[in-house]
Amino acid sequence: MNITKENREGQVSVIKVTVGESDYNEAVEKKLREYRRKANMPGFRPGMVPMSIINKTYRKSTIAETAYKMASDAVFEYLEKEKIDYVGDVLPSDEQGAFDFDNNTEHEFIFEVGLAPEIAIDLSEKDKLTKYKIKVSDEMREGYRTNFLRRYGRLVDVDEVTADEAVTGILDNGEIKVEEGYVGLISMNDEQRKPFIGKKVGDEMTVNVNELYPNPSQRSSVLGLKDKELEAVNPEFKFTIKQIRKFAEPELNEEFFKMVFPDGSVKDEKGLEKYIDEQVAADLARETDYVFTTEMRNFLIEKANPTMPEEFLKRWLYTINEGKFPMEEIEKEFPAFLRMMKWNLVQKKLAERFEIKVEQDEMLEEAKAYAAAQFAQYGMSNVGDEMLTKYAHSILGNKEEANKILDRLYEKKIVAAVTPLVKVSNKSVTPEELGKIFEAMTK
């Protein structure tokens, strides 16, 4: 077997592999004997088909299959042995000519590979980054407190609609009458709530059910109809208000604190205020950390400025997707893909430089933290370690989710390793200012 490599323009290497009869003959003969053993042809007992028929039927395709696999395997072995870094994957070359498996015993296979760029990143205090901080405001505290207590509150009757109450009433259009029509104003915007503001129990108003319940499945449920029957319904209904209920916060007594914080970490209102401050600060820290990580990623990509075999990568994307996406669509999405590829290369280089590794127990802890955050969204802030561990193992059992966690941990460690080597300034901003800063970073 003979292998040659030739560098071409655009960071592409063409690798030619010549596979001779002495390379593939033994493997081909073995496969043909296996075919004979399993062959079931009319007029012959199983395993007794003459070898001449087996050769005529299967030899050419077996040589083609075996020789190609040998050539393909040889390319990867060659790349590893020569320590050639590449991006994407090895592709059959457009230069590949036709094969003559009937007459030739040597066959040349031609492959292309996109070469990874050399990456060098010099870091010093001349490199400047900014870490932003959002100060906890009374408005943030109140918003978090309201949302937190809403999970444990109750609805109480009130006389008048003032903001985001739950309204129940009779819907009647002359043909359809619904005695318990429910309208949740909390899910509406200010403009949608406006017709209800100031209404009292007993008041009547005209509503359009198509606007009131824009989701067809919700509309059919409220009206007691099948989806296909909705088109025939006159959407203008008279709505007579029977009940108005408003959310009321739970009483902050000993029973409440024992129920919400069974571990005893919060026992009174003072402790609750401290807990809220900690949670708001943690939420804001996650936001600012994410922005800083994005800034760090952008900085390192620009600092390394890796050149990529772009045309090869476009062909590779088209090939691996088997033509499911037209080249026009690949061109459109390519800038984002290219940036991700560059970051992967920079991240790999820095991981080697700082000898960064991610252990299995770190993966588990990160998955547990992710699971805890998911539970917290549903008001379950004190989930036991046993349940968190169970869900963490479930998350890590999903290859895609596990890879996301692995990438996140590598990214965290790289940010932690690079930060002391550059100059980082701190700056306080409002949430709105941080949003604009992040938007500019991700354009």
Contacts in CASP RR format, 6 or more apart in sequence:
PFRMAT RR
TARGET T0000
AUTHOR 0000-0000-0000
METHOD contacts of the structure
MODEL  1
MNITKENREGQVSVIKVTVGESDYNEAVEKKLREYRRKANMPGFRPGMVP
MSIINKTYRKSTIAETAYKMASDAVFEYLEKEKIDYVGDVLPSDEQGAFD
FDNNTEHEFIFEVGLAPEIAIDLSEKDKLTKYKIKVSDEMREGYRTNFLR
RYGRLVDVDEVTADEAVTGILDNGEIKVEEGYVGLISMNDEQRKPFIGKK
VGDEMTVNVNELYPNPSQRSSVLGLKDKELEAVNPEFKFTIKQIRKFAEP
ELNEEFFKMVFPDGSVKDEKGLEKYIDEQVAADLARETDYVFTTEMRNFL
IEKANPTMPEEFLKRWLYTINEGKFPMEEIEKEFPAFLRMMKWNLVQKKL
AERFEIKVEQDEMLEEAKAYAAAQFAQYGMSNVGDEMLTKYAHSILGNKE
EANKILDRLYEKKIVAAVTPLVKVSNKSVTPEELGKIFEAMTK
1 17 0 8 1.000
1 18 0 8 1.000
1 19 0 8 1.000
1 20 0 8 1.000
1 23 0 8 1.000
1 70 0 8 1.000
1 71 0 8 1.000
1 74 0 8 1.000
2 17 0 8 1.000
2 18 0 8 1.000
3 15 0 8 1.000
3 16 0 8 1.000
3 17 0 8 1.000
3 18 0 8 1.000
3 74 0 8 1.000
3 75 0 8 1.000
3 78 0 8 1.000
4 15 0 8 1.000
4 16 0 8 1.000
5 13 0 8 1.000
5 14 0 8 1.000
5 15 0 8 1.000
5 16 0 8 1.000
5 78 0 8 1.000
5 82 0 8 1.000
6 13 0 8 1.000
6 14 0 8 1.000
6 15 0 8 1.000
6 16 0 8 1.000
7 13 0 8 1.000
7 115 0 8 1.000
8 14 0 8 1.000
10 309 0 8 1.000
10 310 0 8 1.000
10 311 0 8 1.000
10 312 0 8 1.000
11 114 0 8 1.000
11 115 0 8 1.000
11 117 0 8 1.000
11 307 0 8 1.000
11 308 0 8 1.000
11 309 0 8 1.000
11 312 0 8 1.000
12 112 0 8 1.000
12 113 0 8 1.000
12 114 0 8 1.000
12 115 0 8 1.000
12 309 0 8 1.000
12 311 0 8 1.000
12 312 0 8 1.000
13 84 0 8 1.000
13 112 0 8 1.000
13 113 0 8 1.000
13 114 0 8 1.000
13 115 0 8 1.000
14 93 0 8 1.000
14 95 0 8 1.000
14 110 0 8 1.000
14 111 0 8 1.000
14 112 0 8 1.000
15 75 0 8 1.000
15 78 0 8 1.000
15 90 0 8 1.000
15 110 0 8 1.000
15 111 0 8 1.000
15 112 0 8 1.000
15 113 0 8 1.000
16 108 0 8 1.000
16 109 0 8 1.000
16 110 0 8 1.000
16 111 0 8 1.000
17 71 0 8 1.000
17 74 0 8 1.000
17 75 0 8 1.000
17 108 0 8 1.000
17 109 0 8 1.000
17 110 0 8 1.000
17 111 0 8 1.000
18 106 0 8 1.000
18 107 0 8 1.000
18 108 0 8 1.000
18 109 0 8 1.000
19 67 0 8 1.000
19 70 0 8 1.000
19 71 0 8 1.000
19 74 0 8 1.000
19 106 0 8 1.000
19 107 0 8 1.000
19 108 0 8 1.000
19 109 0 8 1.000
20 67 0 8 1.000
20 105 0 8 1.000
20 106 0 8 1.000
20 107 0 8 1.000
21 105 0 8 1.000
21 106 0 8 1.000
23 67 0 8 1.000
23 70 0 8 1.000
24 63 0 8 1.000
24 66 0 8 1.000
24 67 0 8 1.000
24 70 0 8 1.000
27 66 0 8 1.000
27 70 0 8 1.000
28 59 0 8 1.000
28 62 0 8 1.000
28 63 0 8 1.000
28 66 0 8 1.000
31 58 0 8 1.000
31 62 0 8 1.000
31 66 0 8 1.000
32 51 0 8 1.000
32 54 0 8 1.000
32 55 0 8 1.000
32 58 0 8 1.000
32 59 0 8 1.000
32 62 0 8 1.000
35 54 0 8 1.000
35 57 0 8 1.000
35 58 0 8 1.000
35 62 0 8 1.000
36 47 0 8 1.000
36 49 0 8 1.000
36 51 0 8 1.000
36 54 0 8 1.000
37 47 0 8 1.000
38 46 0 8 1.000
38 47 0 8 1.000
39 46 0 8 1.000
39 47 0 8 1.000
39 49 0 8 1.000
39 54 0 8 1.000
40 46 0 8 1.000
41 49 0 8 1.000
41 53 0 8 1.000
44 50 0 8 1.000
60 101 0 8 1.000
60 102 0 8 1.000
63 101 0 8 1.000
63 107 0 8 1.000
64 99 0 8 1.000
64 101 0 8 1.000
67 107 0 8 1.000
67 109 0 8 1.000
68 109 0 8 1.000
71 107 0 8 1.000
71 109 0 8 1.000
71 111 0 8 1.000
72 90 0 8 1.000
72 109 0 8 1.000
72 111 0 8 1.000
75 90 0 8 1.000
75 111 0 8 1.000
75 113 0 8 1.000
76 90 0 8 1.000
78 84 0 8 1.000
79 86 0 8 1.000
79 90 0 8 1.000
79 113 0 8 1.000
84 113 0 8 1.000
84 115 0 8 1.000
85 115 0 8 1.000
85 116 0 8 1.000
86 113 0 8 1.000
86 114 0 8 1.000
86 115 0 8 1.000
86 116 0 8 1.000
87 114 0 8 1.000
87 115 0 8 1.000
87 116 0 8 1.000
87 308 0 8 1.000
87 309 0 8 1.000
87 313 0 8 1.000
87 341 0 8 1.000
87 345 0 8 1.000
88 114 0 8 1.000
88 313 0 8 1.000
88 316 0 8 1.000
89 316 0 8 1.000
89 320 0 8 1.000
90 111 0 8 1.000
90 112 0 8 1.000
90 113 0 8 1.000
91 111 0 8 1.000
91 112 0 8 1.000
91 113 0 8 1.000
91 312 0 8 1.000
91 315 0 8 1.000
91 316 0 8 1.000
91 319 0 8 1.000
92 109 0 8 1.000
92 110 0 8 1.000
92 111 0 8 1.000
92 112 0 8 1.000
93 110 0 8 1.000
93 111 0 8 1.000
93 112 0 8 1.000
94 112 0 8 1.000
95 110 0 8 1.000
96 109 0 8 1.000
96 110 0 8 1.000
97 110 0 8 1.000
99 107 0 8 1.000
101 107 0 8 1.000
112 312 0 8 1.000
114 309 0 8 1.000
114 312 0 8 1.000
114 313 0 8 1.000
115 309 0 8 1.000
116 345 0 8 1.000
117 306 0 8 1.000
117 307 0 8 1.000
117 308 0 8 1.000
117 345 0 8 1.000
119 304 0 8 1.000
119 306 0 8 1.000
119 345 0 8 1.000
119 346 0 8 1.000
119 349 0 8 1.000
120 304 0 8 1.000
121 300 0 8 1.000
121 303 0 8 1.000
121 304 0 8 1.000
121 346 0 8 1.000
121 349 0 8 1.000
121 350 0 8 1.000
121 353 0 8 1.000
122 303 0 8 1.000
123 303 0 8 1.000
123 418 0 8 1.000
123 421 0 8 1.000
123 422 0 8 1.000
124 421 0 8 1.000
124 422 0 8 1.000
125 422 0 8 1.000
125 423 0 8 1.000
126 423 0 8 1.000
127 299 0 8 1.000
127 303 0 8 1.000
127 421 0 8 1.000
127 422 0 8 1.000
127 423 0 8 1.000
128 422 0 8 1.000
128 423 0 8 1.000
128 424 0 8 1.000
128 425 0 8 1.000
129 292 0 8 1.000
129 295 0 8 1.000
129 296 0 8 1.000
129 299 0 8 1.000
129 419 0 8 1.000
129 422 0 8 1.000
129 423 0 8 1.000
129 424 0 8 1.000
129 425 0 8 1.000
130 295 0 8 1.000
130 424 0 8 1.000
130 425 0 8 1.000
130 426 0 8 1.000
130 427 0 8 1.000
131 288 0 8 1.000
131 292 0 8 1.000
131 424 0 8 1.000
131 425 0 8 1.000
131 426 0 8 1.000
131 427 0 8 1.000
132 288 0 8 1.000
132 291 0 8 1.000
132 292 0 8 1.000
132 426 0 8 1.000
132 427 0 8 1.000
132 428 0 8 1.000
132 429 0 8 1.000
132 434 0 8 1.000
132 437 0 8 1.000
133 284 0 8 1.000
133 288 0 8 1.000
133 426 0 8 1.000
133 427 0 8 1.000
133 428 0 8 1.000
133 429 0 8 1.000
134 284 0 8 1.000
134 287 0 8 1.000
134 288 0 8 1.000
134 428 0 8 1.000
134 429 0 8 1.000
134 430 0 8 1.000
134 431 0 8 1.000
134 434 0 8 1.000
135 428 0 8 1.000
136 277 0 8 1.000
136 280 0 8 1.000
136 281 0 8 1.000
136 284 0 8 1.000
140 280 0 8 1.000
140 284 0 8 1.000
141 273 0 8 1.000
141 276 0 8 1.000
141 277 0 8 1.000
141 280 0 8 1.000
144 276 0 8 1.000
144 279 0 8 1.000
144 280 0 8 1.000
144 283 0 8 1.000
145 276 0 8 1.000
148 276 0 8 1.000
148 279 0 8 1.000
149 249 0 8 1.000
149 250 0 8 1.000
150 247 0 8 1.000
150 249 0 8 1.000
151 379 0 8 1.000
152 250 0 8 1.000
152 256 0 8 1.000
152 259 0 8 1.000
152 260 0 8 1.000
153 247 0 8 1.000
153 248 0 8 1.000
153 249 0 8 1.000
153 250 0 8 1.000
154 247 0 8 1.000
154 248 0 8 1.000
154 250 0 8 1.000
155 166 0 8 1.000
155 245 0 8 1.000
155 246 0 8 1.000
155 247 0 8 1.000
155 248 0 8 1.000
156 245 0 8 1.000
156 246 0 8 1.000
156 248 0 8 1.000
157 243 0 8 1.000
157 244 0 8 1.000
157 245 0 8 1.000
158 165 0 8 1.000
158 244 0 8 1.000
158 245 0 8 1.000
158 246 0 8 1.000
159 200 0 8 1.000
159 201 0 8 1.000
159 244 0 8 1.000
160 198 0 8 1.000
160 199 0 8 1.000
160 200 0 8 1.000
160 244 0 8 1.000
161 167 0 8 1.000
161 185 0 8 1.000
161 196 0 8 1.000
161 197 0 8 1.000
161 198 0 8 1.000
161 199 0 8 1.000
161 200 0 8 1.000
161 244 0 8 1.000
162 197 0 8 1.000
162 198 0 8 1.000
162 246 0 8 1.000
163 185 0 8 1.000
163 193 0 8 1.000
163 197 0 8 1.000
164 184 0 8 1.000
164 185 0 8 1.000
164 186 0 8 1.000
164 188 0 8 1.000
164 193 0 8 1.000
164 247 0 8 1.000
165 184 0 8 1.000
165 185 0 8 1.000
165 244 0 8 1.000
165 245 0 8 1.000
165 246 0 8 1.000
166 182 0 8 1.000
166 183 0 8 1.000
166 184 0 8 1.000
166 185 0 8 1.000
166 186 0 8 1.000
166 244 0 8 1.000
166 245 0 8 1.000
166 246 0 8 1.000
167 182 0 8 1.000
167 183 0 8 1.000
167 184 0 8 1.000
167 185 0 8 1.000
167 196 0 8 1.000
167 199 0 8 1.000
167 241 0 8 1.000
167 243 0 8 1.000
167 244 0 8 1.000
167 245 0 8 1.000
168 180 0 8 1.000
168 181 0 8 1.000
168 182 0 8 1.000
168 183 0 8 1.000
168 241 0 8 1.000
168 242 0 8 1.000
168 243 0 8 1.000
168 244 0 8 1.000
168 245 0 8 1.000
169 179 0 8 1.000
169 180 0 8 1.000
169 181 0 8 1.000
169 182 0 8 1.000
169 183 0 8 1.000
169 239 0 8 1.000
169 240 0 8 1.000
169 241 0 8 1.000
169 242 0 8 1.000
169 243 0 8 1.000
170 177 0 8 1.000
170 178 0 8 1.000
170 179 0 8 1.000
170 181 0 8 1.000
170 238 0 8 1.000
170 239 0 8 1.000
170 240 0 8 1.000
170 242 0 8 1.000
171 177 0 8 1.000
171 178 0 8 1.000
171 181 0 8 1.000
171 207 0 8 1.000
171 209 0 8 1.000
171 222 0 8 1.000
171 223 0 8 1.000
171 237 0 8 1.000
171 238 0 8 1.000
171 239 0 8 1.000
172 178 0 8 1.000
172 237 0 8 1.000
172 238 0 8 1.000
172 240 0 8 1.000
173 233 0 8 1.000
173 234 0 8 1.000
173 235 0 8 1.000
173 236 0 8 1.000
173 237 0 8 1.000
173 238 0 8 1.000
175 233 0 8 1.000
175 234 0 8 1.000
176 223 0 8 1.000
176 225 0 8 1.000
176 233 0 8 1.000
176 237 0 8 1.000
178 222 0 8 1.000
178 223 0 8 1.000
178 224 0 8 1.000
181 222 0 8 1.000
181 239 0 8 1.000
182 222 0 8 1.000
183 196 0 8 1.000
183 212 0 8 1.000
183 239 0 8 1.000
185 193 0 8 1.000
185 196 0 8 1.000
186 247 0 8 1.000
192 211 0 8 1.000
195 205 0 8 1.000
195 207 0 8 1.000
196 205 0 8 1.000
199 205 0 8 1.000
199 241 0 8 1.000
199 244 0 8 1.000
200 241 0 8 1.000
200 244 0 8 1.000
201 241 0 8 1.000
201 242 0 8 1.000
201 243 0 8 1.000
201 244 0 8 1.000
202 240 0 8 1.000
202 241 0 8 1.000
202 242 0 8 1.000
203 240 0 8 1.000
203 241 0 8 1.000
204 238 0 8 1.000
204 239 0 8 1.000
204 240 0 8 1.000
204 241 0 8 1.000
205 238 0 8 1.000
205 239 0 8 1.000
205 241 0 8 1.000
206 236 0 8 1.000
206 237 0 8 1.000
206 238 0 8 1.000
206 239 0 8 1.000
207 236 0 8 1.000
207 237 0 8 1.000
207 239 0 8 1.000
208 235 0 8 1.000
208 236 0 8 1.000
208 237 0 8 1.000
209 219 0 8 1.000
209 222 0 8 1.000
209 223 0 8 1.000
209 233 0 8 1.000
209 235 0 8 1.000
209 237 0 8 1.000
210 219 0 8 1.000
210 235 0 8 1.000
211 235 0 8 1.000
213 219 0 8 1.000
213 222 0 8 1.000
216 227 0 8 1.000
216 230 0 8 1.000
217 227 0 8 1.000
219 230 0 8 1.000
220 226 0 8 1.000
220 227 0 8 1.000
220 229 0 8 1.000
220 230 0 8 1.000
223 230 0 8 1.000
223 233 0 8 1.000
225 233 0 8 1.000
250 256 0 8 1.000
252 268 0 8 1.000
252 269 0 8 1.000
252 272 0 8 1.000
254 267 0 8 1.000
257 264 0 8 1.000
257 266 0 8 1.000
257 267 0 8 1.000
257 268 0 8 1.000
257 272 0 8 1.000
258 264 0 8 1.000
260 266 0 8 1.000
260 381 0 8 1.000
260 382 0 8 1.000
261 267 0 8 1.000
261 275 0 8 1.000
261 381 0 8 1.000
261 382 0 8 1.000
262 382 0 8 1.000
263 382 0 8 1.000
265 275 0 8 1.000
265 382 0 8 1.000
266 272 0 8 1.000
266 274 0 8 1.000
266 275 0 8 1.000
287 431 0 8 1.000
287 434 0 8 1.000
288 434 0 8 1.000
291 434 0 8 1.000
291 437 0 8 1.000
291 438 0 8 1.000
291 441 0 8 1.000
292 415 0 8 1.000
293 411 0 8 1.000
293 412 0 8 1.000
293 415 0 8 1.000
294 438 0 8 1.000
294 441 0 8 1.000
294 442 0 8 1.000
295 441 0 8 1.000
296 414 0 8 1.000
296 415 0 8 1.000
296 418 0 8 1.000
296 419 0 8 1.000
297 343 0 8 1.000
297 411 0 8 1.000
298 441 0 8 1.000
299 422 0 8 1.000
300 343 0 8 1.000
300 346 0 8 1.000
300 350 0 8 1.000
300 418 0 8 1.000
301 339 0 8 1.000
301 342 0 8 1.000
301 343 0 8 1.000
301 346 0 8 1.000
304 342 0 8 1.000
304 345 0 8 1.000
304 346 0 8 1.000
304 349 0 8 1.000
306 342 0 8 1.000
306 345 0 8 1.000
306 346 0 8 1.000
308 338 0 8 1.000
308 341 0 8 1.000
308 342 0 8 1.000
310 334 0 8 1.000
310 338 0 8 1.000
313 334 0 8 1.000
313 337 0 8 1.000
313 338 0 8 1.000
313 341 0 8 1.000
314 327 0 8 1.000
314 330 0 8 1.000
314 331 0 8 1.000
314 334 0 8 1.000
317 325 0 8 1.000
317 330 0 8 1.000
317 334 0 8 1.000
317 337 0 8 1.000
318 325 0 8 1.000
318 327 0 8 1.000
318 330 0 8 1.000
347 410 0 8 1.000
347 411 0 8 1.000
347 414 0 8 1.000
350 356 0 8 1.000
350 414 0 8 1.000
350 417 0 8 1.000
350 418 0 8 1.000
351 357 0 8 1.000
351 410 0 8 1.000
351 413 0 8 1.000
351 414 0 8 1.000
354 413 0 8 1.000
354 414 0 8 1.000
354 417 0 8 1.000
356 410 0 8 1.000
356 413 0 8 1.000
356 414 0 8 1.000
356 417 0 8 1.000
358 406 0 8 1.000
358 409 0 8 1.000
358 410 0 8 1.000
358 413 0 8 1.000
362 409 0 8 1.000
363 396 0 8 1.000
363 402 0 8 1.000
363 405 0 8 1.000
363 406 0 8 1.000
363 409 0 8 1.000
364 389 0 8 1.000
364 392 0 8 1.000
364 393 0 8 1.000
364 396 0 8 1.000
366 405 0 8 1.000
366 408 0 8 1.000
366 409 0 8 1.000
367 391 0 8 1.000
367 392 0 8 1.000
367 393 0 8 1.000
367 395 0 8 1.000
367 396 0 8 1.000
367 401 0 8 1.000
367 405 0 8 1.000
368 385 0 8 1.000
368 388 0 8 1.000
368 389 0 8 1.000
368 391 0 8 1.000
368 392 0 8 1.000
370 392 0 8 1.000
370 395 0 8 1.000
370 405 0 8 1.000
371 383 0 8 1.000
371 388 0 8 1.000
371 391 0 8 1.000
371 392 0 8 1.000
371 395 0 8 1.000
372 383 0 8 1.000
372 388 0 8 1.000
374 391 0 8 1.000
375 381 0 8 1.000
375 383 0 8 1.000
375 388 0 8 1.000
395 401 0 8 1.000
395 402 0 8 1.000
395 405 0 8 1.000
396 402 0 8 1.000
396 405 0 8 1.000
429 437 0 8 1.000
END
